[in-house]
Amino acid sequence: MVSSVGIRSTNTPEGLPAADMVLRNGRIYTVDQDQPWAEAVAIKHGRFMAVGSNAEIEPLIADYTHVHDLNGAFAMPGLYDMHTHPDLALGPKYSDYLDVGLETPSPDQVREATLRYATENPDHEWIFGKHFVHYAFRKAGLKPGRDWLDSFIPDRPVAIMDRMWGSCMANSKALELAGVSKDTVDPNNGYIVRDPLTGEPDGILVDGAYALIMAAMPPPPMHALTRAYREGARFQSARGVVATKYVHVCEQRLDALRAIDLAGELPVRVEAAISWQDDIFPVRRRWELLAGERHYYRSKRLNANAVKFHFDGTAEPRTSYLITPWPNEKTWQGSLNLTPEHIYDMVAEMDRKRIRVIAHCTGDGASDIFLDAVAECRRRNGSGGMRHQCAHSTLLDEGNLARFAELDVIAEFSPVGWFPSEFTIGARSSFGERLQEAYNVRGVLDAGGVTVMGTDWPVSSIDPWFGFETLVTRENPRGEMEGKLGRSITPQEAIRMLTLNGAYAMGCEDVSGSITAGKTADLIVLDRNLLEIDAKGNWHKSQVHLTMVDGEIVHDPKGWMQGTDFESRITSPVPDLTPVDI
C-alpha cells in the first residue's frame, strides 16, 4: 500500500505534481510501523512525497524526474549520533599539539612521544595534547602526575589529557603558569588531586579542574577547529550519519560550525550543546549565548539550543558518583560536580527557555539525582517540556529504569564500554562485578524508555557501525577478546535506536527519523541487508553507497548522481582517519 502526501488515490494521479527523484527496486526498511518495508520512494522538495511499491510510485514519474534503480539494494533511514566531539578528537592534531598516537600507550611510550614532540617543536611555549591512560600507569607501577613529568621535562609547561578526557596530567611549570597551588580552591565542577600531607597539587586535575590549565594556554586556532568539525562531519556522512549532537561548545566553536554551514559544507544536522561550566575549556560568552545569542547561529542544519555539563566524573579515576560506596571503599561514592539544588534550578530554568539539558552521568547516583531534577522541573513547569538527555548512562539503578519513560528523559549510551576490550576491562575494572550491569540499554527499553547512541568520539570510534553492531552482539567486533558484556537488543531495536529514537531525542521525530511520506528525505543505501545477515562480524563492515539529507545527496562514492541535478555539493574527500582517530 502506498503512503503518500497530496495523493487522494493511486488510481487518480492526474494533475498531481510529479516527483523530483524516484528511487525504486530497493529493499527499503522504513522504521515506520505502519509500513515497515517498501520498494520505492518518491522525493519532492526535500521530502518523501510517497513511499510504496514500484507500481504505486510509477504515476509520480514525469519526464523531468530523475529515476535511480537500486537493483535490490538495502536502504534505511539515516543514522543519528547523539554525542560526539570532533573538536576534541581532531582539534589537537590540526593545532599541531602532541598526539601520542596509540590507543593504550604505556608510560614509556607517552614519555618518548612527549620528548620527541618537545625536540621537534622548540618554539612551542606549551606542550599540550593527548593522551595517557591511568590503568597503564598502574600496570607499570607508576604514578602519573607532576613528579613523573618533571623527571624528564621540568622547564617547559606540559599538560596531557587522559584518554577519557576526565583528567589532565600537568608538570610543575604548567601548574605555575595556571596559578594552581596548594592555596587554589577546587572548582565546583572538579578537583585538584593533592599530596595528603602538604596539600600541594600532585599534577592530576580532574574534570572541570583542568579547565584551569586550559585557561592559561592560548586557545586552539580557528582553522584547526573549523577543519576538525568539517572533517568530522564529512566522515560521519560517509558512514551514514544524517544528524548529530556536538556537545561542549563555546562561542569560538560555534563560529567554526557556522563558517562550515555558510560555506554549504555541513552534511549533517547539528545540535550543539553549550558548556554550562568550564568543564573542558573556558566559555567567555556563556551567559550571552544562553540569553539568546545562540540564535545567531541558527539555520536549517545548525542549532545551539542545548546545554551540556559534567555532573560526575568517570570510571577510571573512580569519580563516577554512585548511590553506594565504590568497591573496596568505606565511604567514597565518587564526585558530584554540582549540588543537587544547583541542578534542580538549572534544569527548570533551561526547560522554561526551551533549552535541552544534556547531563554527563556515568554513575547511578548521578543519574538518580538528574532524574530527580527533571521530576522537579516537570512539577514546576508542567509536562510537555524539553526532552532532556542523560549522557553515557554507564551505570543505572534498577529502580530508575522506568523513570526515563515516565519523565520523558532520553537515555543515551556510549559504545566504548559495552563490549569486551583491553581498554574496557582495564579502565572500568574499578566497577568490579557491576561491569556486567554497565550500559543497560535492554533494561531501559524493557521499561518503555527511549534510548539513543552517542559515539563520544574521541573516547571511542566516531564510526557508528562498531557501536551499532555491538548493541546486538555485546561482543568485541574485531574478535580481539572473547566473551560478552551486558544484555543485547534485537537488530530491529538497534536500527530504531539509531534512527527514529535519535530524531525523538532532537525533537524532530514528526518530520524525520523514518522513511514516511511527508518527512524529510533522509536515507542511506548500504552494500548489505542488515536484516538478512548475522550482525556479528558483519555490520561494522557495512559500506554506505549513498547518504541523503533533506533530499540532498551528501555522500555518493559510486557516482550514482554524477552529472545530474542531484550531484552532491559536498566535494571534499572523505578524511582518511587513522584507527586511533576513529
N, C-alpha and C positions, 0 to 999 in steps of 0.2 A: 504493500500500500504506500502510495506516495505521500510524503509530508511536505507541505509547501506553504508559501506565503503569497497571497494575492491570487490564488488559483481556486475558483469555486468548484471545478470538476475537471478531472483529467480528460473528459470527453469533450470539453468546450474550451480549448486553449486559445481560440481565435481572439485577436485583439490584445492579447497579453504581451507585455514586454518580454523579449527573449533574453536568455542568459548571456552574460559576457564570456563565461567559461563553463565548460562541462568536463568533468572527469567521469569516465564510465568504464565498465568492465572491471571493476575492482571488488575486493573483499573488504568492505568498509565497516569497521566496528565503530558504532556511533557513540556509545556510552549514553544513549537515550533509551530508557527502559521501555518506552512505548514503541520503539522501532530500533532494536539493537543492531541490526545489520542492514546494509544497503549495497546496491551495485554501482550507483551513480549519484553524483551531486551536481546541481546547477548553481552557479555563483553569479551574483549581480551586485554591483556597488559594494563589494567587500563583504557581502553576507551570503549565507546559504539561502538561495531562492527556493530550492526544492531538494528533497532527499528521497530516493526511492530506487526502483528498478530501472534498467536501461530503457525499457519501453515507456515507462512513465515520464522519464526525463526527456525523451526524444522530441516531444512537441515544443520544448523550450529552446531548441536549437535553430538559430537563423543563419543566414549566410555569413554574418559577421561574428558568430560565436566561435571562440577557439575551443576545439574539442581535443582532448587528450585521452588516449586509450591506456588504461592502467595495466592491461594484459594480465589481469588476475592478481595484481599486487595488493598487499595488505595496507590499509590506510586506517588512521585513527585520529582522534583529536591531538593537538599539540600538548607538550608536557609543561608542567608548572614546577619550577624550583623555588621554594618559598623561603630560602635563607641562604645567602651566599655573599662572598666578599672579594670580588675581583681586585679591588684596590689593595687589599692586604696580601693577596696571592702574587700579583704581578707588579704592583707598585714598587716594591723594593728592588726588583730586578731592573726596571726601567729608570729608577732613580740612581742606579749604579751602587746600590747598597750591597752589603755582604750577603751571599747566599751559599750556605754550606753545601747545598746540592744533594743531600741524601735524605731519605725518608726517616731513618732512625740512626743518626750519626752517633758514634762513640765519642767520649770526651777527647780522645786523641785526634779524631777527625775534625771536631769543632776547633780545637787548638790549631791544627795545621791550616785549616781554611782561613781562620782569623789572621794568623801570621802572614799567610800568603797575600791576603787582601790588604793588610797593612803595608806590606812591601810594595805592592803594585799600585797603591793609592796614597803616596806620601803627602799629597796636598789636601786630602780629605781631613777636615778637623775631627769629625766623628767617625767611628767605626760602628755602624749600626746595621742590623739585618736579622736573618733567620737561618736555621733555628737549632735549638738544642732540645734534648728530651730528658726529663728528670730521671726516669727509671734507668736510662742508660748510664747516668752518673751513679745511681745506687748500685747497679750491677758491677761497676768498676770500683766501688768502694770510695768514691769521691763525692765531695760536696760542692755543687755549683754555687757561684757567687763571687763576691768581691775578691776574696783572697786567691781564688783559683785564677781569675782573670789577671789580677795584679802580678801573679807569678811569671807571666810572660809578656804582658803589655801594661806597664804601670803608668806610662807618661802620656797616653792618648785616651780620650774617653771612649769606652767600649760598652755597648748595650746590645744584647742578643735576646730575641724573643724565644719562648719555648714553642714547641710545635702546636700546642693547643691555644696559643695566644692568650693563656691565662696568667702568665707571669713573664717577667723580664729579668735577665741577669745583667748586672752592671758592675763595672770596676770602680775603684775609688775616685778616679778622675771624673767619671760620668756623674757619680753621686755628688761630688763637689760642685760641678757646673750646674747641676739641677738644684742645688741648695738643700740636699737631703742629708740630714744629720740626726743625731740621737734626739735633738730637740724638735724635729719635724713631727707634727701631729699627723696621724694616719688620716687619709681622706675617708669620707663616709662610704665610698664605694670600693674600698680595698684596704690593704695594709702593707706595711713595710716589715719584712722579717728582720728581727733584731737579735743581737747577742743577748742571751738571757741574763748575763751578769752586768754588762756595761750599758746595754741599751743601744749600742751602735748598730747602724744598718749593716746587715751581712751581705748585701748585694742582690737579694731577691726581692722584687717588688711585685705584689700580687694584685691582679685585677686592676681597678682604677688607679692604684698607686703608681703604676708605671707610666701613667699619663704625665706624672711629674717629670720623668725623663724626656718624654716626647715634647713637652712644652719648652725644654731647654735646647732642643735641636731645631735646625732650620726645617720648615715644612717641606714635604715632598714636592718636587717641581710639578707644575700644572701639566706639562707634556707627558710626564710619567703617569699621572692619574688618568688623563684622557686616553692614553694608549692602553692602559690596564683595563679600563671599562670597555673600550672599543673591542679589544681582542677577547675579553671575557665574554661579552655579549655575542660576538661573532662565533666563538666556539660553541656557546650554548645553542645558538640557532642551528648550527651544523649538526648538533646532536638532538634536534627535535624540540628544543625548549621554545615556547612562544611567550611565556610570561615568567617574571622572576621578582624576587624581593632582594634588594641590595640594602643590607642592614648596617647601621652605624655610618651615617654620612654627616658631613659638615657643609658649610657654605662653599668651600673650595671643591669638594667632591660633587656637589650639586652643579656647580659651574661646569665641571668637566662633563657630566652627563648631559647637561643642556647643550654644550657645544657639539656633542655627538648627535644629539637629537636634531639640532638645527641643520646639521650637515646631511641629514637624511640617512645616517649610518647606524641608527638604533633598531636592530632587527627583532627586538623583544619588547614587550610591555614591562615597565619597571615601576614597582612601588618602592620608593626609597624611604628608609626609616632614619630620622634624625636622632642623633645620640642625645639621650636625656641628661647624661653627665659626661664628664671627660673620662669615659671608660677606657678608651684606647688612645685618643688624640684630642687636643683642645678643639672646642667648638666655640668660636668667638661670637657668633651671631645666633646662638641657640634660641634665645627668647624672642628675637625679631622673627626668626623663621616660624616658630610655633604660634606667634601672634598673627601671622598672615603672610609674611614674606615668602613662605614656601610656595604660594600660588603663582609667583613669578615664573616658576619652573614648569608649571602645569601644561601638558599637551595631551594629545591622544595616546601617546606612548609613555609619558612620564608623569608621575605624581609623587609628592613627598608628604602625603597625609598619614604618616605613621611615625612613631617614636620608639626607640629601642633602648633598653637598659639591661645591665647585668645585675640580677637580683642576688645571685650567689656566685660561687666560683666554679671550679672544675674538679674532676675526679683525681687527677694525678697529684696535685698538692693537697688533696683532701680538704678542699674548701667548698665543695658542693654541700649545701645546707640540708641536713637530714632531720627527720622527725625524731629519731633516736640517735644516740652517740654512734660515731663511726666504729667499725670493728676494732677491737682491742683498745678502745678508748673508754674512759670512765665518764667524761662529760663533754668532750669535743664533738659538736654536731656539724661543724663547718662554719662558713662565714656568710652572714647576711650583709649586703652592701647598702641597704636602705632599711629604715624602720618600717614595720607594718603600717603604722599611721601615715607615713610618707606615701606608701604605695596606695593606700585607700584613697587619699585625697587626690593623688596624681591621676590614678585611673579614672576616677569620677570626673575630674576636670577635663582630661583629654577626651573622654567619651562625650561630654557636652559639646566639645568643639569639633566632633566628628573626626577625631584623630585616633587611629588604631594604635594600641599599645602592644608591643612585642617584647615579652619579658623572658630573658635568659634564665631558665630554671633547670638546673641539672640534678638537684637533689629533691627528694619527695617533700621535704619540709618547705622548700622554696615554692614549689608548685602549689602546695597546700595553702600557703598564705596568699599567693597570687589569685587562686580561685576564690578565697575569702574576699579579696579586694574587689573582684568582679561581682561577686554576690552583693557586696555593699554598694557598688556602683549601680547595679540594677535596682536596688532598693531606693537609692537616691534619685536616679534619673528615669526609672521605669524601664520596661522591656523595649526591645526594638533598637537598642543602641548599637555601637560598633561591635564587630566580631573581633575580639582581642585574641592574641596568639601566645600560647605557652611554648617558648622556643626550646628545642632539644628534648625536653620531657624525658630525660635519661632514666631517672627512677621516679615512678609514680606510686603513691599509696593506693592500695586496693580499694579503700573506701572512697577515693576521689574519682574513680574511673567514670562513674555515671554523671558526675558533676559537669564534665565537659559538655555533654548534650544538654543538661538542664540549664546551664548558663550560656550556651552558645559560644563556647570558647574553643578555638582551634588547637588541637594537639599536633604540634609539629615535631617531627623526629628527624635526627641526623644519622646517616648511614655509617659513620666512622666506626661505631662500636656495636653494630647489630649482627656482625658475623665474626668468626674467629680469625685473628691475625696476631702477629707478634706484637704489634702496637696495641691492639685492643687488650690482649691479655696482660701486657706489661703496664700500660697506662691506667687501666681500670682494675688492676689486681687488688687495690685497696677496698673495692666493694665486697671482696670475699665471695661468699655464696650468693650474694644478691646480684652478681653479674648476670646470672641467667634470667633475672627479672627485668633487666635493662631494656629500654625501647619496647615497651609493651603495647605495640600497635594493635595486636589482636584483642587485648583487653579493652581498649577504648572503643574499637569497632563493635565488639560484642555488647558494650553498654550503650550503643547508639550514637557515639560521638563521631565527629568529623576529624579525620587525620590527614596530614599532608607531609611531604618530604622536603627537607631543605638540605642541600649537599654540605653546607657550611664550609665550602672551599675557603681557605687552604687547609683546614683541618682534615678534610677528606677530599676525594676527587670531585672536580666540577662535572665530570661526565656522569649524568644521572643514571646511566644504564647499569652501573655497578650496584647502586642502591636499589634500583628498580628490580633487578634480578634477585638480589638477596632478601628483599621483602618476602619473596615467595619461597626461597630456599633456606635462608638464615645460615648459609654455608659460605665459605670463602670462594669467591667466584673464579679465582685463578688456581684453586686446588693447592694453595700454599700451606694450609693447615686443616687437619681433619676436624670433624665434629660440627655441632650447631650451637647457636646461641639464641635463646628465646623461642617464641612461637611464630610460625609463619602465617601468612594470609594467602588467599587464593589469587590466581592470576587476574581474574576479573576485579577483585577488590584492589589489587595493586594498580591496575590501569585507572580505575576510578580515582584512587588516591592521588595520582599524578596528573589527573586531567580535571574532571568536574569538581573534585574537592578543592583543588588549587584555585579554581575560579571562585568557589564559595569563600575561600579564605581571602580573596581580593575583593569580595563584594560584587562580583560581576557574573554570577552563575546564571542569571536570567538572560544574558547576552553572549556568553561564551562558555567554553569548557566541554561542550558536546557537539556532535555534528547533527544539528537540529535546524530545521527551516526557521529563518528569522535571526539566527545567531551569527556572530562574526565568523567569517570563513577562515578558521584556524584549523590546519590539518597537516599531518605528516604522512609520508609514504615510506614504507620500510622494505628491506630486502627479504623479510621473513614474516610469516604469520605467527604472532606471539601466542595465539590460542590453539595452534596445531602442533606446537613443539614443546619439548621439555624445557622449562626455564633454566634449569641447572646447566651452566657452562655455555649457554646459547644466547640468552637475552642480552648480556653485556657486550656481545659481539655484533649486535644489530647495527646495520648501516642505514642511515637516513638518506633516501633518494630525493626527497622534496620536503621543504618546510614552507608553509604558507601562514601568514599572519594578516588578518583583515583582508583576505583575498589577494594580498601582495606576496609574490614569490620572494623569499629572503634567503633561500638556500636551494640551489639547483645544480648539484655536481654532475648530473648526467646531461645537462644542457637541454632538457626537455622543452623549455620555454624560450630558448635562444632564438633570436630573430623574430619573435612575436611581440605583441604589445605588452605581454606579461613577463618579459625578460627582467630578471632581478636587477634592481638598482644597487644592491649591495655587491660591489665589485671587489672588495678587499678579500684576499685569500684567507682561508681558514688557518688560524695560527697553529704552528707546529709546537704544541705544548709538550714539554718533556714529561715522563711519568711522575717526577716529583712535583711539577707544576700542577698536574691534574689529580 
